[in-house]
Amino acid sequence: MERVNTSAPYMLRLAPYAQLSYILTTDYGVNYTLSFMPSDLMPNIEAYEFAISNTNHRKSPRDPKLRQTILALVYEFFRKREAVMLYLCETGDNRQKHRSRLFESWFRSSGSQTTFAFLSAQIPDEEGIPNYVALIVRPDHPRFAFIAQQFSDTLELFRDKPA
């Protein structure tokens, strides 16, 4: 966390209620929790789901400092070459498409196209609500091909659920 806080415009604090969770407050008074949670969505791969939660539900304007802070945390996560991250967009308010586009644009504009592989997909749930998911992994990961195939296989499992 020290390395992140030296390069991030917003100061991260450890969340007292969860391991690998961090709290920040923006200049606009918006409180965020950023969390990495072990994922079981991809068998045989140590992967973490990354979640961004607006905990006080205040409207957040475009904030380049938030983007820089989140990217600093994600870059620190990927200092370990074997890291695998899944980003699933929250669907409770039907703004998941916006969240997906925003997160992907943050990544694409960060100049990290050669540093990270960013694979994204849309999967409808049983009610037809689109869910957006992204896999982010370093292309020099020793099991990169296996991980990409496992991601594709997992997506197919969710798409081919019985009616």
Secondary structure, 3 states (H helix, E strand, C coil): CHHHHHHCCCCCEECCCCCCEEEEECCCCCEEEEEEEEECCCCCCCEEEEEEEECCCCCCCCCHHHHHHHHHHHHHHCCCCCCEEEEECCCCCCCHHHHHHHHHHHHHHCCCCCCCEEEEEEEECCCCCEEEEEEEECCCCCCHHHHHHHHHHHHHHHHCCCC
